[in-house]
Amino acid sequence: MWLMKYITNNSISSPNAVKGNVANTQNNNLAVISSGEHKSLKSCLPYGIVSMPPVGERAVVLPLDDGEVSLGVISQSQNLEAGEVMLFSKGGASIVLKNSGKVLINGKEYG
């Protein structure tokens, strides 16, 4: 019994997430370079949101029992208040949902 407990406690390690740079996004094939190369990654995003990060962004990769998944990119500060949401593209388009109920689309206020 003690041997089984020792083996269980000392042989199973939890997966560790790694961060690296997005290296490839061609043909919806996401690849990230960290201490190794992580290819053909699936993305883990909220339901209804699909995104392909630009090459060079800092991404987080988590190993799973059936492969690896990208948890997304490490975001930069956008001067949002707690509770606000921003969607933006590499080309500069943006939508901000403000706590006041207003919506900013490319900086223009609605509502």
Contacts in CASP RR format, 6 or more apart in sequence:
PFRMAT RR
TARGET T0000
AUTHOR 0000-0000-0000
METHOD contacts of the structure
MODEL  1
MWLMKYITNNSISSPNAVKGNVANTQNNNLAVISSGEHKSLKSCLPYGIV
SMPPVGERAVVLPLDDGEVSLGVISQSQNLEAGEVMLFSKGGASIVLKNS
GKVLINGKEYG
15 62 0 8 1.000
15 63 0 8 1.000
15 64 0 8 1.000
16 63 0 8 1.000
17 60 0 8 1.000
17 61 0 8 1.000
17 62 0 8 1.000
17 63 0 8 1.000
17 71 0 8 1.000
18 34 0 8 1.000
18 35 0 8 1.000
18 38 0 8 1.000
18 60 0 8 1.000
18 61 0 8 1.000
19 34 0 8 1.000
19 58 0 8 1.000
19 59 0 8 1.000
19 60 0 8 1.000
19 61 0 8 1.000
19 74 0 8 1.000
20 32 0 8 1.000
20 33 0 8 1.000
20 34 0 8 1.000
20 58 0 8 1.000
20 59 0 8 1.000
20 60 0 8 1.000
20 61 0 8 1.000
21 32 0 8 1.000
21 33 0 8 1.000
21 34 0 8 1.000
21 55 0 8 1.000
21 56 0 8 1.000
21 57 0 8 1.000
21 58 0 8 1.000
21 59 0 8 1.000
22 30 0 8 1.000
22 31 0 8 1.000
22 32 0 8 1.000
22 53 0 8 1.000
22 54 0 8 1.000
22 55 0 8 1.000
22 56 0 8 1.000
22 57 0 8 1.000
22 58 0 8 1.000
22 59 0 8 1.000
22 73 0 8 1.000
23 31 0 8 1.000
23 32 0 8 1.000
23 33 0 8 1.000
23 37 0 8 1.000
23 55 0 8 1.000
23 56 0 8 1.000
24 30 0 8 1.000
24 31 0 8 1.000
24 39 0 8 1.000
24 55 0 8 1.000
25 31 0 8 1.000
25 52 0 8 1.000
25 53 0 8 1.000
25 54 0 8 1.000
25 55 0 8 1.000
28 52 0 8 1.000
29 39 0 8 1.000
29 40 0 8 1.000
30 40 0 8 1.000
30 41 0 8 1.000
30 42 0 8 1.000
30 43 0 8 1.000
30 52 0 8 1.000
30 53 0 8 1.000
30 70 0 8 1.000
31 37 0 8 1.000
31 38 0 8 1.000
31 39 0 8 1.000
31 40 0 8 1.000
31 41 0 8 1.000
32 38 0 8 1.000
32 41 0 8 1.000
32 59 0 8 1.000
32 61 0 8 1.000
32 70 0 8 1.000
34 61 0 8 1.000
38 61 0 8 1.000
38 68 0 8 1.000
38 70 0 8 1.000
41 61 0 8 1.000
41 68 0 8 1.000
41 69 0 8 1.000
41 70 0 8 1.000
42 69 0 8 1.000
42 70 0 8 1.000
43 50 0 8 1.000
43 51 0 8 1.000
43 52 0 8 1.000
43 69 0 8 1.000
43 70 0 8 1.000
43 72 0 8 1.000
44 62 0 8 1.000
44 69 0 8 1.000
44 70 0 8 1.000
44 71 0 8 1.000
44 72 0 8 1.000
45 51 0 8 1.000
45 72 0 8 1.000
51 72 0 8 1.000
53 59 0 8 1.000
53 70 0 8 1.000
53 72 0 8 1.000
53 73 0 8 1.000
54 90 0 8 1.000
57 73 0 8 1.000
57 74 0 8 1.000
58 73 0 8 1.000
58 74 0 8 1.000
59 70 0 8 1.000
59 71 0 8 1.000
59 72 0 8 1.000
59 73 0 8 1.000
59 74 0 8 1.000
60 70 0 8 1.000
60 71 0 8 1.000
60 72 0 8 1.000
60 73 0 8 1.000
60 74 0 8 1.000
61 68 0 8 1.000
61 69 0 8 1.000
61 70 0 8 1.000
61 71 0 8 1.000
62 68 0 8 1.000
62 69 0 8 1.000
62 70 0 8 1.000
62 71 0 8 1.000
78 86 0 8 1.000
78 88 0 8 1.000
80 86 0 8 1.000
80 96 0 8 1.000
81 98 0 8 1.000
81 99 0 8 1.000
83 99 0 8 1.000
84 96 0 8 1.000
84 97 0 8 1.000
84 98 0 8 1.000
84 99 0 8 1.000
85 96 0 8 1.000
85 97 0 8 1.000
86 94 0 8 1.000
86 95 0 8 1.000
86 96 0 8 1.000
86 97 0 8 1.000
87 94 0 8 1.000
87 95 0 8 1.000
88 94 0 8 1.000
88 95 0 8 1.000
92 106 0 8 1.000
93 106 0 8 1.000
94 104 0 8 1.000
94 105 0 8 1.000
94 106 0 8 1.000
94 107 0 8 1.000
95 103 0 8 1.000
95 104 0 8 1.000
95 105 0 8 1.000
96 103 0 8 1.000
96 104 0 8 1.000
96 107 0 8 1.000
97 103 0 8 1.000
98 104 0 8 1.000
101 111 0 8 1.000
102 109 0 8 1.000
102 110 0 8 1.000
102 111 0 8 1.000
103 109 0 8 1.000
103 110 0 8 1.000
103 111 0 8 1.000
104 110 0 8 1.000
END
